[in-house]
Amino acid sequence: MRQLFFAIILLSSPLLAHDIPDRFLGQSASAVWNTIHGNITSFFEPKESTLSPAPPETIEQPHNLTPFQKLFRQTVSFTHNTSNTLTNVASQIRDEVKEKLYTVDQAADYFIQRIEDAGHTIMKGMLRETLDVDIDLLMPSFTNIKHHIHRLRQAVPQMEHAAVIDQVNQLIAYLEQAQKTASALQKAGVAKVSAKLAAHAITSKKHLLVTQFKELYAVYPTIITKLNELQIPAAGHIAHRAFNTTSELVEQIVLMHDSTGKIGPILIDNALMHPLDSLKNQVRKLGNAAEFVTSTQPLIVAAPPTTADALLEILVTFVWRDGFSLKTIAQEKIAELNSLIPPIKAQLRLLKKRSHNFKRIIAEFQPRLHAQFVAQLKESPLMNIPIAPKILLDLLEQEIEIVKSKLIVMMHASLALTYRVSRVIGIGSSLLESMNQCMGATDEQPFIHRDIIRGVGFVSQDIVGFSNIIINTAEALKEYNPIPFRDELEDVELL
């Protein structure tokens, strides 16, 4: 009867707004908070301790952990620091329950209020004390990564809108028109063209074949003029900056792995370090090679012929010996070059969106963690306060999982963009070689500077290996992403 009467009083008391776990029923507020303090402290006791651990029924131990969860829980664990924010607050409230005669619920509310009033800055100390995770190491790395992503976003559009792009397009259009003119003369034949030229010399009578011949007559010096006007060094500088920024971005990610304590190897898996390090070096090497090729002067080392006989010999070579034509392979490369522009623009938009999301997630990291922690404590105070350290650990795991997923999406988007830009450079290099052959260059009598052609060859070779490294790294990123790749990474396919 006495037990029934006591239970009725407990249930009807206006001060007991929270549900009380069965194991606390019938205990005094002082006894309950002794237990709560012991539960919290037990998370930080060494394993050899004979003290009772936290009640097993309050700690969920899932059996089907994801690879990310396994890695996280193997890496991040509770410290042996039994004097920390959580234990100290619990200890103070336990003492005040005795002095101020708080009820169990009032004490629980006061515990939560202390955590809430401290603001999100309390998370920094709490994570360091309880889990040995130093946010002061992590946040600068995030800031550096964000900075380099912003620089990459700025560099690539400059390349896209560089003056040399329009100049190259105009040169290609001119060459294509010249090819059509040469084809028309080839179709008419040597005899007919010669007859019309002879008639024109005597009567000055206009004829289409004569006009076409004069147009082709001017092709060689015009091409030289257009090539010399190309603002290639400026474009090379922009490309160099873009590739160096990508290399620095990857380097920051490598540094984050090495310098951010426990969280670094969770965000960037150890197995990714070698491909990322190779990628970083290869990107910088490619950027330096591209700058060397584009800054070498002069571009044209053969002077344009000035005599009529020399120009006529070139014309004969262009028209009737098939020396001047855009080969099928060159036409394919031009088409491929044009096809790359829309996806590059799309990936720039995607990278902008991803970097904005990443920036927001990083900015909200501590406030969001604090708000979620307080919300869970409020949800069921007397169930959750005793396992507050475990809740903090689980919330950190969830937050790091989100950050890692977003970081991998950012890296993947950057790699996809860099991959396509490298293909543009590779195609441009091949076109330059084709141009050299088209103009009848030989080893003894070069048209374009030998160092440029040699450098172009090296760049082309580097791009093949570089592309393979990017593809392999991107596939590895997919493997180590904690959240399935669904929509976010489907938009960032390399090919």
Residue, then its C-alpha position, 0 to 999 in steps of 0.5 A: m500500500r505504501q509503495l502504491f501511495f508513493a507511486i501515485i504521489l510521484l505521478s501526480s507531482p507537478l514538478l515531475a514533468h519528465d518521464i522517469p526511467d523505471r530504475f530511478l523510480g522510488q529513489s531520492a533526487s540525491a540518489v538519482w543524481n549520484t547514479i547519473h554522475g556515476n554513469i557519465t563518469s564511467f564513460f571516461e574510466p580506464k577499462e581496468s577500472t572496477l567501477s560499474p560501467a554505464p548501464p548496458e540497456t542505455i547504450e545501443q550497440p548496432h551489429n551492422l556497422t558501415p565501413f565508415q562507422k567501423l573506422f570512426r569507432q575504431t579511431v575516436s573513443f572516450t578519453h580517460n579524462t574524468s574531469n571534463t565539462l560533462t562530469n563537472v556539470a553533473s558533479q555540481i548539480r549533484d551537490e546542489v541537489k543536496e543543498k537546494l533540494y532540487t527535484v530530479d526534473q529540476a536538476a535535469d532541466y538545470f543540467i541542460q540549461r547549463i549546456e545550452d547557455a554556454g553556447h556552441t563554443i562549449m563544443k570545442g572544449m567538450l570534444r577535446e576533453t571527452l573525445d580528444v578531437d581538436i576542432d582548432l586543428l580541423m577548422p583551419s584545414f576546412t577554411n584552407i580547402k574552401h579558399h582553394i576551391h574558391r580560387l579554382r572557381q575563379a581561375v577556370p572561367q578566366m581560361e574559358h573566356a581568355a582572348v585566345i579562345d576566340q582567336v583560335n576559333q577564328l583561325i580554325a574557321y579561316l583554315e576550314q574555309a581555306q580547305k574548301t577553297a583548296s578543294a574547289l581548285q583541286k576539283a577544277g584541276v590544274a589546267k583549268v585554273s592555269a587557263k583562267l589565271a592566264a586569261h586574267a593576266i591578259t584581260s583582267k577579267k574576273h573569275l571565281l577560280v581566280t578569286q579563289f586562287k588569290e585567296l589561297y595565295a594569301v593563306y600562308p602569310t595570313i596564318i602566320t599573322k594570325l598565329n603570331e597574334l594568338q595571346i597564348p602566354a596569357a592563356g598559359h598563365i591562366a592554365h598554370r594558375a588553375f592547375n597549381t590551385t588544384s595541386e594546392l587544393v589536393e595538398q591541403i587535403v593531404l595536410m588535413h589528413d596528417s595534421t588534424g588529429k583523429i579526424g584527419p584519417i576518418l575524413i581522408d582514408n589512408a588508402l587515398m593518400h598515395p593516389l592523392d599525393s601522386l595526383k598533386n605532383q602530376v597536376r603541378k608538373l602538368g601546369n608547369a609544362a603547360e606554362f613552359v610551352t605557352s610562354t616559349q617565344p617566338l611561336i613562329v620561327a620560319a619567315p613568310p616567303t616574300t617572292a611570288d615563286a616561293l608563294l606559288e610553290i607553297l600554293v602548289t603544295f597546299v592544293w595539289r599535293d594535299g599539303f594543306s588540309l585539315k586532316t580527319i583526325a584534326q577535324e575530330k579533335i576540333a569537334e571534341l574540343n567544342s563538345l567539351i565547352p558545355p560540360i565544363k560550364a556545367q561543372l563550373r556551375l556545379l562546383k559553385k553550388r557544391s562549394h557553397n554547400f560545403k562552406r555552409i556546412i563548415a560554418e554551421f559545424q559547431p552551432r549545429l552540433h551544439a543544437q542537436f546535442v541540447a535537443q537530444l538531451k531535452e527529448s528525454p532528459l533522464m534517459n539521455i543525460p546519463i549517456a550524454p557522452k555517447i550521444l555526443l560521440d554519435l552526433l560527432e560521427q553523424e556530422i563528420e559523415i556529412v562533412k566527409s561526404k560533401l568533401i568527397v563530392m567537392m573533390h570529385a567535382s574538382l577532379a572532373l573539372t580538371y580532367r576536362v580542362s586537361r583534355v582541352i589542353g591535350i587537344g589544343s596541343s595535338l592541333l598545334e602539332s597538326m598545324n606544324q605539319c600542315m604548314g610543311a614543317t621539317d626538322e631542318q626547316p621548322f615552322i613552329h618553335r622546336d621547343i614548343i613542339r617538343g614541349v607539346g609532346f611532353v604535355s600530351q604524354d603527361i595528360v595521358g598519365f594524368s587522366n588515368i590518375i584522375i580517373n583512378t582517384a575518382e573511383a577510389l573516392k567513390e569507394y570511400n564515400p560514406i553516403p551512397f553516391r545517388d544524385e550528387l555524384e551522378d552529376v559529376e561523372l568524368l566522361 
